[in-house]
Amino acid sequence: MPGRQLIMDFEVTPTSHTLEAYRARGGYATLEKALKSMQPADVTKEITASGLLGHGGAAFPVGRKWSVMKPGDGQPHYLCCNADEGEPGTFKDRWILEHAPHLLVESMLIASYALGVRNAFVYIRGEFDLPWRRIQGAVDEAYAAGLLGAKALGTDFVLDIVVYRGAGSYVCGEASGLITSIEGRKPYPRNRPPRLTVKGLYQRPTVINNVETLANVTGIIRMGAEEFRKVGTAKSPGTQLVSISGHIAKPGVYEVEYGYPWVKFLDEDCGGMLNGAALKCVIPGGISTKVLTRAEIETLTLSHESVNPAGSGLGSGGMIAIAEGTCMVRLLQVLLRFYHHESCGQCTPCREGMGWMHRIIDRIVDGKGVPEDIDRLYAISHANDGTTICGMGDAAGYATVGILNKYRDEFEHFITNKRSRFDGRLECLA
Amino acid sequence: MPRLTIDGREIEAPAGQTVMEAAKEAGIFIPYFCWHPELSVPGNCRICVVGVEDKGGEWVDIACNMPVAEGMVVYTNSEKVRERRKATLQFITLNHPVDCGICDKAGECTLQDYHYEYNGERSVSVDSKVHATKHYDLSARIVLDNERCIQCTRCVRFTREVSMSFGLGMQNRADHSLVRAAEDGSFATDAYSDNVIDICPVGALLSRSFLHKSRVWYLEPTASVCPGCARGCAVNLWHRRPEWRLRAPDMRAQNEGIQRVTPLENPAVNGPWICNKGRDLAKVFGRARAEVSMLKGRPADLHGALAQARSLLGSAGKPVAVVSSWGSNEELAAFKAALGSRFTTFVKADHEPQAGEVLEDAILIRADKNPNTAGARALFGDAAPAIPKDADLVLVWGEGFDFRLIPPEAKIVYLNAWLQPENGHADVFIPVSIQTERDGHYTNFAGVTSAFSKCFAKPVGVADAEAVFPALAATAGGGQ
């Protein structure tokens, strides 16, 4: 395994997700520690000191988000767990929901205690079936055990958790779209200001954290910030769940300690490329991060301070390995089809731009491309950069520009010759 | 109050205001589609971008959701802003059919204006446009052209925040998004639904009654007051400009008819909205007119009728008058001055609520369906019309009075504008002008007085009530 384990640190068995098994692993002892020996502000302080970064894609410092909340300011506060894992290539939260749901519940209890939250939500994507049954089962077990819905562990702290199933939309994973969906409306993302920690769910201060982010909370409180910081690197403390897919021999979810060499991870832990093919490039963390070539990742480690200067990011940890011989034009077509399909249609640049880019790339793949198309794709990406309500417009632009910058010759070849430089496949047959 | 600089002008704006509001108040124009002063801020059209000076250079964001801050330096027309606007207009016109030639909105379309102002270039796209429903029946009153729609959601927000019918919503995603009516039919029964036609920045929402009727530049508006209820909403009555009058025979309905009615913003009365009844004033004012004076049902000329009325009044012992709550303050004052001391006077309701009409709501509509009841009652008291048994002359002014309430022996002098069967039952009938044929004022239920102006000349043979009353008083001996 690539480095130390904080979340995937137990053996998965058919019953390892149950309350009984979790308790046997020392579950809910940390909650007792937090509730009985710490003030809410101490918990927040500990999280801030740990330097925990958000695992949803933007790597926003969790402590900074939490510090905005003012427990006891006389209004309700909400905590939402973002389990709407929809970024293509990302399926790490699914592992936590399926195998460690009680870790999430305990973390949400601790986080709610710190943030003065009485009602918390788990927003889970509708396509998730087993993960939903597992997290709902864990919440039910916690209710039956008196951990939820009643004064927990003999203290005065009470929390209710509602598991809310989405109907399946990418923008529901955007924090403000998510809370709008919980409110029962179409998940149009909201303009900032106001920030969601000021006016979020039901116009009240709301913290929205990714599943993996919250799952780290229990560990940090258990071992202390100082101990947590010993894992990973100075600027990226802890671990990252990486869900790797694509042309890789052993796809799946791996817990990677920050600072682990990238190539070593691919070659040794993931068993190298599928069918012995050569690595062409890799999408580091969900399709919205810029693609990196084999040469670029040679010296990189899996940490924010190493990947960010290379012009990309670890994002949501949804890594996709792409083998030599894959047609990048076809690849971009798949990505743009996704963005077009998932654009919510609220704001102009994304609503029109996604469809436009999709039609252009479709036309190129049909052999009807014109030379201006490449510049047009650049221009649309640029016009979407920073002009949309949520980050989706930017994300599609990053993905497009990332591929165009590095593989422009493949696009020119396709437009000139009306066919792919390769066999046009996305499968790896080598 | 924070002080900020917009385009080099230093202005002061209350904290909590947005840059858009501050600029608007200072008279600095920032373009917008989705923003509306009376609606929430969705920030979805992205045309209102402005540049803000910062340490790291100029950054660009939407003005409608940008709170003012002390020392802020804003540019509404910098190069960066112009480039963004141009790109946004390219996006907006990407799937817009640009069928201005057959679009009712042409001439007053925000998209047209902004295109010439901020873009001016043809579409750079070579791909086909996304097609959508072109003539969709949103309700019996409104036709929706989804291809022209720019998804600003003004109409959706209107039904949620103003009319509260929740009658509209957005369906589907991305460039397949469609405005659709709720399945429960709440939009069809929304008494304010036609306002979405006005607030639509493009020609997507079209009035069925005005559809392809006239280009808007052939029309001109006249400020008026809606007589539909005691609210007295300020309206614009649109009619053909004199220079564009049609000269073919029998064009009176086109030349002298109300083509459409739109709200005229008046914060003291109706804000920027009116109800659907106000849109249909053409039906009220377009009814058949009485144009000939009559004596006991036989045509007479106006002078003869006036002389006969004068003589009846001269010999009357106990004259009673029922005045119109559709009369202007000027007419009512003229009656009071000329005949007030001679008559026992009551105020009547010319119009009663119709079956199916919204009686009253918390938005605009009032239960009293007459425009000037308050003005009339201020002069003549609140008593309901009760004709004494010994009355020997009854002067009725305006429609909607039951002649059976008049003692059989009493003589009747009747002033009415419309062709109605009662006209022939009066001893003297005098046709009078209607609201669109004179200037005047109404006082609404809350005591706010609003002015209306003349749109058309009155027909030959029709008198102004304001002139009739002094003429009757000339020898009547009263009120002089």
Interface residues (C-beta under 8 A of the other chain):
Chain A: S169 K186 Y188 N191 P193 H340 H341 E342 S343 C344 G345 Q346 C347 T348 P349 C350 R351 E352 G353 M354 G355 W356 R359 I360 R363 V370 R376 A379 H382 A383 G386 T387 T388 I389
Chain B: V41 P42 G43 N44 C45 R46 I47 V49 V60 I62 N65 P67 R84 A87 T88 Q90 F91 I92 L94 N95 V124 S125 V126 D127 S128 V130 I150 Q151 T153 G169 M170 N172 R173 A174 D175 H176 S177
